[in-house]
């Protein structure tokens, strides 16, 4: 079969976020296990460097670089008529199916498209992610306001309209339930395909900063509202100061001053004199991340909602016990290999118990290794290929 994969959405910060990791790992596994199908990768010419460095090259993988739509380069048009160019029929006519990494980048032949809907978090929490306000009362502020309104409308219409596709891929049963209930998509159309995880490469002397003491809790990931970091720090601050513990927040978002939520967290830390106890090393390499997982007292995941929760598996495969909330997809990813706290409650009792009970800590680590083994990118690729081939077969039967 001839299968298309649309990577146009992997631009700027998207390439280094979860969706970028998903695309990269999926493509590498496909290149290893599938030598029969022919793949056609769609990307913009501006993504050539990313494609060259991150996406595998093999005999059955072809690259088609598209030029940016000329009208999108015009400020007023880009602002007032926000939309992403649909993948035209001239590119997809000879293809059997097309994997759409982001449903916002559509395909005109809906019968061939298979969108990946990671989650519906912005629609579940519209007041936090889709609220639009006029921030500047001038022409530029008006344009920004109109652009955000257009983006909000585009986002909602796209994700509530995914039922037009014959098959949809998502990354957890929790997300599948949301898609079914909120977007009214029948379960028979939805394939919940779990993500995989890759063992991090170890590196000697990889401690990212001297400020990290012998005993610390670790969080890895973004800083947006649902990650619940301010409340977690508020809950844990007495435990930190009383026991001279540290809380390490690893990830580039925490040190990016353009991220509003990161600034709020930094201000909270400073206001409560916690600079000594809350450590923010920013971006860390795989070797540094491996060190952080392996030496932490626990990996904490106070997120109030996740489409999957990949850091939970990363921690488990690195021998780090996990404490998380029992919400959204976390129970199906963590299984019985983590301490799951009732959603929204303080994690302090669970953390104190874990530090005092060495037997429980050891048992959690062993369970974590076994749980992480259940998830592999090879399985993710195999199940994805099966869905894409199935859509291609549907087309052939109709003919």
C-alpha contacts under 8 A as a table, 3 or more apart, distances in Angstrom:
res1	aa1	res2	aa2	distance
1	X	36	X	7.71
1	X	37	X	4.95
1	X	38	X	6.11
1	X	95	X	7.67
1	X	96	X	6.33
1	X	389	X	7.30
1	X	392	X	7.42
2	X	37	X	6.04
2	X	38	X	4.79
2	X	39	X	5.95
2	X	40	X	7.42
2	X	94	X	7.38
2	X	95	X	4.96
2	X	96	X	5.48
2	X	97	X	7.20
3	X	37	X	7.05
3	X	38	X	6.10
3	X	39	X	4.90
3	X	40	X	6.17
3	X	95	X	5.73
3	X	96	X	5.84
3	X	97	X	5.20
3	X	98	X	5.70
3	X	99	X	7.72
3	X	388	X	7.39
4	X	39	X	5.68
4	X	40	X	4.61
4	X	41	X	5.89
4	X	42	X	7.30
4	X	92	X	7.60
4	X	95	X	6.57
4	X	96	X	7.95
4	X	97	X	6.20
4	X	98	X	4.26
4	X	99	X	6.11
5	X	39	X	7.20
5	X	40	X	6.17
5	X	41	X	4.93
5	X	42	X	6.21
5	X	98	X	5.50
5	X	99	X	4.70
5	X	100	X	6.32
5	X	101	X	7.45
6	X	9	X	7.78
6	X	41	X	6.01
6	X	42	X	4.79
6	X	43	X	6.63
6	X	98	X	7.12
6	X	99	X	6.15
6	X	100	X	5.20
6	X	101	X	6.02
7	X	10	X	5.74
7	X	23	X	7.88
7	X	41	X	6.90
7	X	42	X	5.74
7	X	43	X	5.29
7	X	100	X	7.52
7	X	101	X	6.18
8	X	11	X	7.14
8	X	42	X	6.47
8	X	43	X	4.56
8	X	44	X	5.97
8	X	47	X	7.99
8	X	105	X	7.45
9	X	14	X	7.38
9	X	101	X	7.06
9	X	102	X	6.27
9	X	105	X	6.98
10	X	13	X	7.94
10	X	14	X	5.22
10	X	15	X	4.80
10	X	19	X	7.69
10	X	20	X	6.38
10	X	47	X	7.82
11	X	14	X	5.45
11	X	15	X	5.68
11	X	47	X	6.93
12	X	15	X	6.10
12	X	16	X	7.97
13	X	16	X	5.62
13	X	17	X	6.51
14	X	17	X	5.16
14	X	18	X	7.64
14	X	19	X	6.56
14	X	20	X	6.04
15	X	19	X	6.94
15	X	20	X	4.26
15	X	21	X	7.43
15	X	50	X	7.92
16	X	19	X	7.72
16	X	20	X	5.36
16	X	21	X	6.75
17	X	20	X	5.39
17	X	21	X	6.48
18	X	21	X	5.10
18	X	22	X	6.10
19	X	22	X	4.97
19	X	23	X	6.23
19	X	101	X	7.87
20	X	23	X	5.20
20	X	24	X	6.12
21	X	24	X	5.21
21	X	25	X	6.06
22	X	25	X	5.53
22	X	26	X	5.93
22	X	195	X	7.55
23	X	26	X	5.19
23	X	27	X	6.03
23	X	101	X	7.64
24	X	27	X	5.35
24	X	28	X	6.30
24	X	54	X	6.25
24	X	55	X	5.95
25	X	28	X	5.23
25	X	29	X	6.29
25	X	377	X	6.60
26	X	29	X	5.34
26	X	30	X	6.16
26	X	377	X	6.45
26	X	378	X	7.94
26	X	380	X	7.10
26	X	381	X	5.68
27	X	30	X	5.02
27	X	31	X	6.10
27	X	55	X	6.55
27	X	56	X	6.74
27	X	381	X	7.86
28	X	31	X	5.16
28	X	32	X	6.46
28	X	55	X	6.95
28	X	56	X	5.79
29	X	32	X	5.07
29	X	33	X	6.28
29	X	377	X	6.49
29	X	378	X	5.61
29	X	381	X	6.00
30	X	33	X	5.39
30	X	34	X	5.51
30	X	378	X	7.80
30	X	381	X	5.70
30	X	382	X	7.65
30	X	385	X	7.91
31	X	34	X	5.90
31	X	35	X	7.22
31	X	56	X	6.82
31	X	57	X	7.88
31	X	58	X	6.94
31	X	61	X	7.86
32	X	35	X	7.67
33	X	378	X	7.89
33	X	382	X	7.93
34	X	37	X	6.52
35	X	38	X	7.84
35	X	60	X	6.71
36	X	60	X	7.83
37	X	60	X	7.05
38	X	60	X	4.95
38	X	61	X	6.33
38	X	62	X	7.82
39	X	60	X	5.97
39	X	61	X	4.74
39	X	62	X	5.96
40	X	61	X	6.03
40	X	62	X	4.74
40	X	63	X	5.77
40	X	64	X	6.90
41	X	61	X	7.20
41	X	62	X	5.99
41	X	63	X	4.75
41	X	64	X	5.94
42	X	63	X	6.27
42	X	64	X	5.06
42	X	65	X	6.08
42	X	66	X	7.19
43	X	47	X	6.44
43	X	48	X	7.83
43	X	63	X	7.66
43	X	64	X	6.47
43	X	65	X	5.06
43	X	66	X	6.05
44	X	47	X	5.47
44	X	48	X	7.32
44	X	65	X	5.05
44	X	66	X	4.62
44	X	67	X	5.79
44	X	68	X	6.57
45	X	48	X	5.46
45	X	65	X	5.07
45	X	66	X	5.84
45	X	67	X	6.00
45	X	68	X	7.81
46	X	49	X	7.54
47	X	50	X	5.38
47	X	51	X	6.21
48	X	51	X	5.09
48	X	52	X	6.02
48	X	65	X	7.85
49	X	52	X	5.11
49	X	53	X	6.25
50	X	53	X	5.30
50	X	54	X	5.74
50	X	55	X	7.50
51	X	54	X	5.45
51	X	55	X	5.05
52	X	55	X	6.27
52	X	56	X	7.91
57	X	61	X	6.23
58	X	61	X	5.40
59	X	62	X	7.77
68	X	72	X	7.36
69	X	72	X	5.47
69	X	73	X	7.26
69	X	85	X	7.28
70	X	73	X	5.55
70	X	74	X	7.55
71	X	74	X	5.48
71	X	77	X	6.68
71	X	78	X	7.33
72	X	75	X	7.44
72	X	77	X	6.53
72	X	78	X	5.06
73	X	77	X	7.96
73	X	78	X	6.75
74	X	77	X	5.51
74	X	78	X	5.90
75	X	78	X	5.11
75	X	79	X	6.06
76	X	79	X	5.07
76	X	80	X	5.99
76	X	143	X	7.88
77	X	80	X	5.29
77	X	81	X	5.50
77	X	82	X	7.46
78	X	81	X	5.72
78	X	82	X	5.44
78	X	83	X	7.99
79	X	82	X	5.83
79	X	143	X	6.26
79	X	144	X	7.11
79	X	146	X	7.02
79	X	147	X	4.85
80	X	143	X	7.25
80	X	146	X	6.40
80	X	147	X	5.87
80	X	150	X	7.31
81	X	147	X	7.71
81	X	150	X	7.14
82	X	147	X	6.62
82	X	150	X	6.01
82	X	151	X	6.50
82	X	154	X	7.93
83	X	151	X	7.84
83	X	154	X	7.24
84	X	104	X	6.73
84	X	105	X	5.63
84	X	106	X	7.57
85	X	105	X	6.64
85	X	106	X	7.33
86	X	105	X	6.03
86	X	106	X	4.77
86	X	107	X	5.11
86	X	108	X	6.29
87	X	91	X	7.05
87	X	92	X	7.51
87	X	105	X	7.48
87	X	106	X	6.24
87	X	107	X	4.67
87	X	108	X	6.41
88	X	91	X	5.72
88	X	92	X	6.73
88	X	107	X	6.74
88	X	108	X	6.26
89	X	92	X	4.92
89	X	93	X	5.38
89	X	107	X	8.00
89	X	108	X	6.56
89	X	109	X	7.06
90	X	93	X	5.84
91	X	94	X	7.55
92	X	95	X	5.14
92	X	98	X	7.84
92	X	109	X	7.91
95	X	98	X	7.25
95	X	112	X	7.97
96	X	112	X	6.45
96	X	389	X	7.85
96	X	391	X	7.36
96	X	392	X	4.53
96	X	393	X	7.91
96	X	395	X	7.15
97	X	112	X	4.45
97	X	113	X	5.88
97	X	114	X	7.21
97	X	388	X	5.96
97	X	389	X	7.38
97	X	391	X	6.15
97	X	392	X	5.41
98	X	112	X	5.84
98	X	113	X	4.80
98	X	114	X	5.96
98	X	388	X	7.34
99	X	113	X	6.07
99	X	114	X	4.86
99	X	115	X	5.94
99	X	116	X	7.36
99	X	388	X	7.27
100	X	103	X	6.08
100	X	105	X	7.15
100	X	106	X	7.32
100	X	113	X	6.53
100	X	114	X	5.76
100	X	115	X	4.43
100	X	116	X	6.08
101	X	115	X	6.18
101	X	116	X	5.36
102	X	105	X	5.71
102	X	106	X	7.90
102	X	115	X	6.46
102	X	116	X	6.15
102	X	117	X	7.16
103	X	106	X	5.70
103	X	115	X	5.41
103	X	116	X	6.82
103	X	117	X	7.08
103	X	158	X	6.76
103	X	159	X	7.21
103	X	162	X	7.72
104	X	154	X	7.75
104	X	155	X	7.00
104	X	158	X	6.30
107	X	110	X	6.17
107	X	113	X	6.38
109	X	112	X	5.73
109	X	113	X	6.71
110	X	113	X	5.13
110	X	164	X	6.59
110	X	165	X	5.31
110	X	166	X	7.50
111	X	165	X	5.97
111	X	166	X	5.93
111	X	391	X	7.87
111	X	395	X	7.65
112	X	165	X	7.79
112	X	166	X	7.81
112	X	391	X	6.65
112	X	392	X	7.20
112	X	395	X	7.70
113	X	165	X	6.37
113	X	166	X	7.67
113	X	167	X	7.78
114	X	165	X	6.67
114	X	166	X	7.35
114	X	167	X	5.58
114	X	168	X	5.45
114	X	169	X	6.89
114	X	388	X	7.22
115	X	162	X	7.85
115	X	165	X	7.71
115	X	167	X	7.60
115	X	168	X	5.40
115	X	169	X	6.23
116	X	168	X	6.23
116	X	169	X	4.78
116	X	170	X	5.64
117	X	120	X	7.58
117	X	168	X	7.10
117	X	169	X	6.21
117	X	170	X	5.06
117	X	171	X	7.71
118	X	169	X	7.97
118	X	170	X	5.20
118	X	171	X	5.73
118	X	175	X	7.04
118	X	307	X	6.03
119	X	170	X	7.25
119	X	171	X	7.85
119	X	175	X	5.31
119	X	178	X	7.69
119	X	179	X	7.81
119	X	306	X	7.86
119	X	307	X	5.08
120	X	123	X	5.45
120	X	124	X	6.15
120	X	159	X	7.59
120	X	175	X	7.22
120	X	178	X	6.90
120	X	179	X	7.17
121	X	124	X	4.94
121	X	125	X	6.06
121	X	305	X	7.60
121	X	306	X	7.95
121	X	307	X	7.81
122	X	125	X	5.16
122	X	126	X	5.32
122	X	128	X	7.45
122	X	129	X	5.15
122	X	130	X	6.45
123	X	126	X	5.04
123	X	129	X	7.85
123	X	130	X	7.63
123	X	156	X	7.06
125	X	128	X	5.63
125	X	129	X	6.39
125	X	130	X	7.89
126	X	129	X	5.16
126	X	130	X	4.75
126	X	131	X	6.38
127	X	130	X	6.01
127	X	131	X	5.24
128	X	131	X	6.30
128	X	225	X	7.42
130	X	152	X	5.98
132	X	145	X	6.87
132	X	148	X	6.41
132	X	149	X	6.47
133	X	145	X	6.60
134	X	137	X	6.89
134	X	141	X	6.58
134	X	142	X	6.95
134	X	145	X	5.64
135	X	141	X	6.36
135	X	145	X	7.82
136	X	140	X	7.46
136	X	141	X	4.44
136	X	142	X	7.28
137	X	141	X	5.72
137	X	142	X	6.86
138	X	141	X	5.17
138	X	142	X	6.22
139	X	142	X	5.04
139	X	143	X	6.29
140	X	143	X	5.13
140	X	144	X	6.26
141	X	144	X	5.07
141	X	145	X	6.10
142	X	145	X	4.99
142	X	146	X	6.16
143	X	146	X	5.12
143	X	147	X	6.04
144	X	147	X	5.02
144	X	148	X	6.16
145	X	148	X	5.23
145	X	149	X	6.22
146	X	149	X	5.01
146	X	150	X	6.15
147	X	150	X	5.06
147	X	151	X	6.15
148	X	151	X	4.92
148	X	152	X	6.02
149	X	152	X	5.07
149	X	153	X	6.18
150	X	153	X	5.12
150	X	154	X	5.96
151	X	154	X	4.98
151	X	155	X	5.91
152	X	155	X	5.15
152	X	156	X	6.16
153	X	156	X	5.32
153	X	157	X	5.99
154	X	157	X	5.30
154	X	158	X	5.95
155	X	158	X	5.25
155	X	159	X	6.17
156	X	159	X	5.43
156	X	160	X	5.88
157	X	160	X	5.35
157	X	161	X	5.80
158	X	161	X	5.09
158	X	162	X	6.41
159	X	162	X	5.58
159	X	183	X	7.09
160	X	163	X	7.61
160	X	182	X	7.33
160	X	183	X	4.64
160	X	184	X	7.87
161	X	164	X	6.35
161	X	183	X	6.85
162	X	165	X	5.89
162	X	168	X	7.72
162	X	183	X	7.30
162	X	185	X	7.59
163	X	166	X	7.34
163	X	183	X	7.29
163	X	184	X	7.33
163	X	185	X	5.36
165	X	168	X	6.90
166	X	189	X	6.23
166	X	391	X	7.48
167	X	189	X	4.74
167	X	190	X	5.98
167	X	191	X	7.38
167	X	387	X	7.70
167	X	391	X	7.28
168	X	189	X	6.05
168	X	190	X	4.86
168	X	191	X	6.13
169	X	190	X	5.88
169	X	191	X	4.85
169	X	192	X	5.99
169	X	193	X	6.81
169	X	384	X	7.92
170	X	175	X	6.53
170	X	176	X	6.36
170	X	190	X	7.12
170	X	191	X	6.18
170	X	192	X	4.88
170	X	193	X	6.10
170	X	194	X	7.94
171	X	175	X	6.79
171	X	176	X	7.83
171	X	192	X	5.27
171	X	193	X	4.95
171	X	194	X	4.85
171	X	195	X	6.36
171	X	307	X	6.76
171	X	308	X	6.28
172	X	175	X	5.29
172	X	176	X	6.30
172	X	192	X	5.18
172	X	193	X	6.34
172	X	194	X	5.68
172	X	307	X	6.53
172	X	308	X	5.95
172	X	329	X	6.36
172	X	332	X	7.95
173	X	176	X	4.81
173	X	177	X	6.17
173	X	192	X	5.73
173	X	329	X	7.09
173	X	332	X	7.88
174	X	177	X	5.20
174	X	178	X	6.48
174	X	307	X	7.10
174	X	328	X	5.73
174	X	329	X	5.10
175	X	178	X	4.99
175	X	179	X	6.17
175	X	192	X	7.91
175	X	307	X	5.83
175	X	328	X	7.93
175	X	329	X	7.37
176	X	179	X	5.13
176	X	180	X	6.15
176	X	187	X	7.45
176	X	190	X	6.54
176	X	191	X	7.64
176	X	192	X	6.25
177	X	180	X	5.07
177	X	181	X	6.14
178	X	181	X	5.20
178	X	182	X	5.61
178	X	183	X	7.51
179	X	182	X	5.44
179	X	183	X	5.08
179	X	184	X	6.62
179	X	185	X	6.13
180	X	183	X	5.82
180	X	184	X	4.85
180	X	185	X	4.56
180	X	186	X	5.83
180	X	187	X	6.29
181	X	184	X	5.29
181	X	185	X	7.33
185	X	189	X	6.91
185	X	190	X	7.56
186	X	189	X	5.65
186	X	190	X	7.09
187	X	190	X	5.15
187	X	191	X	7.94
188	X	191	X	7.78
191	X	387	X	7.74
193	X	380	X	6.15
193	X	383	X	6.79
193	X	384	X	7.34
194	X	308	X	7.73
194	X	375	X	7.15
194	X	380	X	6.29
195	X	308	X	7.73
195	X	310	X	7.55
195	X	375	X	6.68
195	X	376	X	6.89
195	X	377	X	6.31
195	X	380	X	5.91
196	X	375	X	4.73
196	X	376	X	3.86
196	X	377	X	4.13
196	X	378	X	7.53
196	X	379	X	7.57
196	X	380	X	6.47
197	X	310	X	7.44
197	X	313	X	6.73
197	X	314	X	6.60
197	X	372	X	7.51
197	X	375	X	6.45
197	X	376	X	5.69
197	X	377	X	6.38
198	X	314	X	7.67
198	X	376	X	7.57
198	X	377	X	7.79
199	X	314	X	7.53
199	X	317	X	6.77
199	X	318	X	7.46
200	X	286	X	5.90
200	X	287	X	6.97
200	X	289	X	7.76
200	X	290	X	5.83
200	X	314	X	7.93
200	X	318	X	7.66
201	X	286	X	6.13
201	X	287	X	5.61
201	X	290	X	6.84
202	X	286	X	7.44
202	X	287	X	4.85
202	X	288	X	7.86
202	X	290	X	5.89
202	X	291	X	7.17
203	X	206	X	5.61
203	X	287	X	4.70
203	X	288	X	7.15
203	X	290	X	7.84
203	X	291	X	7.66
204	X	287	X	7.88
206	X	287	X	5.95
206	X	288	X	4.75
206	X	291	X	6.12
207	X	210	X	7.30
207	X	288	X	5.83
207	X	291	X	6.32
207	X	292	X	7.22
208	X	281	X	6.73
208	X	284	X	6.96
208	X	288	X	5.80
209	X	212	X	6.15
209	X	281	X	6.75
210	X	213	X	7.55
211	X	276	X	7.88
211	X	279	X	7.04
212	X	215	X	7.97
212	X	216	X	7.26
212	X	246	X	6.81
212	X	248	X	7.57
212	X	279	X	7.01
213	X	216	X	6.61
213	X	245	X	7.33
213	X	246	X	6.67
214	X	295	X	7.91
215	X	245	X	5.63
215	X	246	X	6.54
215	X	296	X	6.65
215	X	297	X	6.21
216	X	245	X	5.45
216	X	246	X	4.38
216	X	247	X	5.44
216	X	248	X	6.84
216	X	296	X	5.46
216	X	297	X	5.74
216	X	298	X	7.59
217	X	245	X	7.81
217	X	246	X	6.30
217	X	247	X	4.83
217	X	248	X	6.19
217	X	296	X	5.55
217	X	297	X	5.52
217	X	298	X	5.20
217	X	299	X	5.94
217	X	300	X	6.74
218	X	247	X	5.91
218	X	248	X	4.88
218	X	249	X	6.25
218	X	250	X	7.54
218	X	292	X	7.24
218	X	293	X	7.26
218	X	296	X	6.18
218	X	297	X	7.83
218	X	298	X	6.36
218	X	299	X	4.77
218	X	300	X	5.98
219	X	247	X	7.70
219	X	248	X	6.16
219	X	249	X	4.95
219	X	250	X	6.20
219	X	299	X	5.90
219	X	300	X	5.50
219	X	301	X	6.40
220	X	249	X	5.97
220	X	250	X	4.83
220	X	251	X	6.01
220	X	311	X	6.64
221	X	249	X	7.82
221	X	250	X	6.69
221	X	251	X	5.60
221	X	253	X	7.87
221	X	311	X	7.43
222	X	227	X	7.13
222	X	251	X	6.78
222	X	252	X	7.99
222	X	253	X	5.85
222	X	254	X	7.26
223	X	227	X	5.94
223	X	229	X	7.11
223	X	253	X	6.40
223	X	254	X	6.36
223	X	261	X	6.14
223	X	262	X	5.93
224	X	227	X	5.75
224	X	228	X	7.80
224	X	261	X	5.71
224	X	262	X	7.64
225	X	228	X	5.89
225	X	229	X	7.91
225	X	261	X	6.81
226	X	303	X	5.66
226	X	304	X	5.29
226	X	305	X	6.29
227	X	301	X	7.81
227	X	302	X	6.16
227	X	303	X	4.01
227	X	304	X	6.22
227	X	305	X	7.64
228	X	231	X	5.74
228	X	232	X	6.36
228	X	302	X	5.89
228	X	303	X	5.54
228	X	304	X	6.60
229	X	232	X	4.99
229	X	233	X	6.09
229	X	265	X	7.35
229	X	302	X	6.90
229	X	303	X	7.84
230	X	233	X	5.19
230	X	234	X	6.16
230	X	265	X	5.93
230	X	268	X	7.18
231	X	234	X	4.99
231	X	235	X	6.15
232	X	235	X	5.07
232	X	236	X	6.15
232	X	302	X	6.72
232	X	346	X	7.42
232	X	347	X	7.71
233	X	236	X	5.13
233	X	237	X	5.74
234	X	237	X	5.55
235	X	238	X	7.50
235	X	346	X	6.20
235	X	347	X	7.61
235	X	348	X	6.91
236	X	239	X	5.27
236	X	240	X	6.24
236	X	347	X	7.88
236	X	348	X	6.15
237	X	240	X	5.05
237	X	241	X	6.27
237	X	274	X	7.67
238	X	241	X	5.30
238	X	242	X	5.85
239	X	242	X	5.31
239	X	243	X	6.03
239	X	245	X	7.42
239	X	348	X	7.57
240	X	243	X	5.55
240	X	244	X	5.50
240	X	245	X	4.55
240	X	246	X	6.14
240	X	247	X	7.65
240	X	277	X	6.58
241	X	244	X	5.09
241	X	245	X	6.66
241	X	277	X	7.24
242	X	245	X	7.87
244	X	277	X	7.58
245	X	277	X	6.63
246	X	276	X	7.84
246	X	277	X	4.66
246	X	278	X	5.81
246	X	279	X	6.96
247	X	277	X	6.18
247	X	278	X	4.78
247	X	279	X	6.07
248	X	278	X	5.88
248	X	279	X	4.69
248	X	280	X	5.96
248	X	281	X	7.68
249	X	254	X	7.23
249	X	278	X	7.39
249	X	279	X	6.24
249	X	280	X	5.12
249	X	281	X	7.21
249	X	282	X	7.68
250	X	254	X	7.37
250	X	280	X	6.06
250	X	281	X	5.95
250	X	282	X	5.51
250	X	283	X	6.53
250	X	284	X	6.86
251	X	254	X	6.07
251	X	255	X	7.74
251	X	280	X	7.97
251	X	281	X	7.44
251	X	282	X	4.78
251	X	283	X	4.64
251	X	284	X	6.62
252	X	255	X	5.70
252	X	256	X	6.37
252	X	282	X	4.50
252	X	283	X	4.27
252	X	284	X	7.83
253	X	256	X	5.03
253	X	259	X	6.72
253	X	262	X	6.77
253	X	282	X	7.10
253	X	283	X	7.99
254	X	257	X	7.87
254	X	259	X	7.80
254	X	262	X	5.10
254	X	280	X	6.72
254	X	282	X	6.08
255	X	262	X	7.07
255	X	280	X	7.02
255	X	281	X	7.70
255	X	282	X	5.30
256	X	259	X	5.71
256	X	262	X	7.03
257	X	260	X	7.21
257	X	262	X	6.84
257	X	263	X	6.19
258	X	263	X	7.99
259	X	262	X	5.40
259	X	263	X	6.61
260	X	263	X	5.27
260	X	264	X	6.50
261	X	264	X	5.00
261	X	265	X	6.32
262	X	265	X	5.11
262	X	266	X	6.20
263	X	266	X	5.05
263	X	267	X	6.13
264	X	267	X	5.17
264	X	268	X	6.24
265	X	268	X	5.08
265	X	269	X	6.25
266	X	269	X	5.10
266	X	270	X	6.23
267	X	270	X	5.12
267	X	271	X	5.93
268	X	271	X	5.09
268	X	272	X	6.22
269	X	272	X	5.41
269	X	273	X	6.19
269	X	274	X	5.07
269	X	275	X	6.06
269	X	278	X	7.24
270	X	273	X	5.04
270	X	274	X	6.07
270	X	275	X	6.10
271	X	274	X	7.80
273	X	276	X	7.70
274	X	277	X	5.19
274	X	278	X	5.98
275	X	278	X	5.56
275	X	279	X	7.07
276	X	279	X	7.15
281	X	284	X	7.18
284	X	287	X	7.92
284	X	288	X	5.66
284	X	289	X	5.98
285	X	288	X	5.12
285	X	289	X	6.04
286	X	289	X	4.97
286	X	290	X	6.03
287	X	290	X	5.12
287	X	291	X	6.35
288	X	291	X	5.05
288	X	292	X	6.23
289	X	292	X	5.01
289	X	293	X	6.23
290	X	293	X	5.29
290	X	294	X	6.11
290	X	318	X	6.76
291	X	294	X	5.24
291	X	295	X	6.12
292	X	295	X	5.51
292	X	296	X	5.98
293	X	296	X	5.52
293	X	299	X	7.16
293	X	315	X	5.79
293	X	318	X	6.01
293	X	319	X	7.24
293	X	320	X	5.68
294	X	315	X	8.00
294	X	318	X	5.70
294	X	319	X	5.86
294	X	320	X	5.79
295	X	320	X	7.62
296	X	299	X	6.80
296	X	320	X	6.66
297	X	320	X	7.32
297	X	321	X	7.42
297	X	355	X	7.14
298	X	320	X	5.87
298	X	321	X	5.04
298	X	322	X	5.72
298	X	323	X	6.93
298	X	351	X	7.72
299	X	312	X	7.80
299	X	315	X	6.55
299	X	320	X	6.33
299	X	321	X	6.13
299	X	322	X	4.85
299	X	323	X	6.26
300	X	322	X	6.03
300	X	323	X	4.98
300	X	324	X	5.88
301	X	312	X	7.54
301	X	322	X	7.60
301	X	323	X	6.30
301	X	324	X	4.63
301	X	325	X	7.03
302	X	324	X	5.66
302	X	325	X	6.06
303	X	306	X	6.98
303	X	324	X	7.58
303	X	325	X	7.00
304	X	325	X	7.14
304	X	327	X	6.65
304	X	328	X	7.84
304	X	343	X	7.08
304	X	344	X	7.24
305	X	327	X	6.36
305	X	328	X	5.51
305	X	329	X	7.65
306	X	309	X	5.68
306	X	327	X	7.97
306	X	328	X	5.92
306	X	329	X	5.93
306	X	330	X	7.00
307	X	328	X	7.16
307	X	329	X	5.99
308	X	329	X	5.42
308	X	330	X	6.76
308	X	333	X	7.05
309	X	312	X	5.83
309	X	313	X	7.61
309	X	329	X	7.21
309	X	330	X	6.43
309	X	333	X	7.28
310	X	313	X	5.46
310	X	314	X	6.47
311	X	314	X	4.81
311	X	315	X	6.06
312	X	315	X	5.31
312	X	316	X	6.36
312	X	322	X	6.84
312	X	333	X	7.65
312	X	334	X	6.91
313	X	316	X	5.00
313	X	317	X	6.15
313	X	333	X	7.50
313	X	334	X	7.39
313	X	368	X	7.87
313	X	371	X	7.87
313	X	372	X	5.47
314	X	317	X	5.41
314	X	318	X	6.28
314	X	372	X	7.77
315	X	318	X	5.13
315	X	319	X	6.44
315	X	320	X	5.10
315	X	321	X	7.10
315	X	322	X	7.03
316	X	319	X	5.28
316	X	320	X	5.42
316	X	321	X	6.47
316	X	322	X	7.10
316	X	365	X	6.77
316	X	368	X	4.47
316	X	369	X	5.63
316	X	371	X	7.50
316	X	372	X	6.11
317	X	320	X	7.53
317	X	368	X	6.51
317	X	369	X	5.09
317	X	372	X	5.59
317	X	373	X	7.75
318	X	369	X	7.73
319	X	365	X	5.30
319	X	366	X	7.60
319	X	368	X	7.00
319	X	369	X	6.72
320	X	365	X	6.04
320	X	368	X	7.80
321	X	338	X	6.70
321	X	361	X	6.49
321	X	364	X	5.69
321	X	365	X	5.32
321	X	368	X	7.11
322	X	337	X	7.72
322	X	338	X	4.96
322	X	339	X	6.29
322	X	364	X	7.80
323	X	338	X	5.84
323	X	339	X	4.78
323	X	340	X	5.98
323	X	341	X	7.27
323	X	347	X	7.60
323	X	350	X	7.44
323	X	351	X	7.43
324	X	330	X	7.59
324	X	338	X	7.20
324	X	339	X	6.40
324	X	340	X	5.07
324	X	341	X	6.10
325	X	330	X	7.13
325	X	340	X	5.08
325	X	341	X	4.77
325	X	342	X	5.91
325	X	343	X	5.09
325	X	344	X	7.33
326	X	330	X	6.13
326	X	331	X	5.76
326	X	340	X	5.14
326	X	341	X	5.87
326	X	342	X	5.71
326	X	343	X	5.65
327	X	330	X	5.90
327	X	331	X	6.89
327	X	342	X	7.98
327	X	343	X	6.02
328	X	331	X	7.39
329	X	332	X	5.64
329	X	333	X	6.42
330	X	333	X	5.19
330	X	334	X	5.82
331	X	334	X	5.19
331	X	335	X	5.39
331	X	336	X	7.93
331	X	340	X	7.63
332	X	335	X	5.42
334	X	337	X	5.69
334	X	338	X	5.85
334	X	368	X	7.98
334	X	371	X	7.07
335	X	338	X	7.01
335	X	371	X	7.10
336	X	339	X	7.76
336	X	367	X	7.50
337	X	364	X	5.63
337	X	365	X	7.67
337	X	367	X	4.90
337	X	368	X	5.00
337	X	371	X	6.54
338	X	364	X	6.42
338	X	368	X	7.25
339	X	350	X	7.26
341	X	345	X	6.88
341	X	346	X	7.89
341	X	347	X	6.56
341	X	350	X	7.48
342	X	345	X	5.80
346	X	349	X	7.24
347	X	350	X	5.46
347	X	351	X	6.26
348	X	351	X	5.10
348	X	352	X	6.06
349	X	352	X	5.16
349	X	353	X	6.09
350	X	353	X	5.16
350	X	354	X	6.13
351	X	354	X	5.03
351	X	355	X	6.25
352	X	355	X	5.26
352	X	356	X	6.28
353	X	356	X	5.22
353	X	357	X	5.95
354	X	357	X	5.30
354	X	358	X	6.98
354	X	360	X	6.58
354	X	361	X	5.87
355	X	358	X	6.66
355	X	361	X	7.49
357	X	360	X	5.44
357	X	361	X	6.48
358	X	361	X	4.99
358	X	362	X	6.18
359	X	362	X	5.18
359	X	363	X	6.19
360	X	363	X	5.08
360	X	364	X	6.13
361	X	364	X	5.20
361	X	365	X	6.32
362	X	365	X	5.19
362	X	366	X	6.42
363	X	366	X	5.22
363	X	367	X	6.21
364	X	367	X	5.06
364	X	368	X	5.92
365	X	368	X	4.95
365	X	369	X	6.42
366	X	369	X	5.36
366	X	370	X	6.69
367	X	370	X	5.25
367	X	371	X	6.12
368	X	371	X	5.01
368	X	372	X	6.10
369	X	372	X	5.38
369	X	373	X	6.47
370	X	373	X	5.27
370	X	374	X	7.04
371	X	374	X	5.56
371	X	375	X	7.69
372	X	375	X	5.72
373	X	376	X	7.07
375	X	379	X	7.41
376	X	379	X	5.41
376	X	380	X	6.47
377	X	380	X	4.75
377	X	381	X	6.05
378	X	381	X	5.15
378	X	382	X	6.16
379	X	382	X	5.01
379	X	383	X	6.14
380	X	383	X	5.43
380	X	384	X	6.12
381	X	384	X	5.04
381	X	385	X	6.06
382	X	385	X	5.28
382	X	386	X	6.28
383	X	386	X	5.04
383	X	387	X	6.43
384	X	387	X	5.22
384	X	388	X	6.31
385	X	388	X	5.09
385	X	389	X	6.00
386	X	389	X	5.19
386	X	390	X	6.03
387	X	390	X	4.98
387	X	391	X	6.37
388	X	391	X	5.27
388	X	392	X	6.42
389	X	392	X	4.99
389	X	393	X	6.18
390	X	393	X	5.01
390	X	394	X	6.28
391	X	394	X	5.09
391	X	395	X	6.52
392	X	395	X	5.22
392	X	396	X	6.45
393	X	396	X	5.03
393	X	397	X	6.16
394	X	397	X	5.20
394	X	398	X	6.32
395	X	398	X	5.22
395	X	399	X	6.46
396	X	399	X	5.18
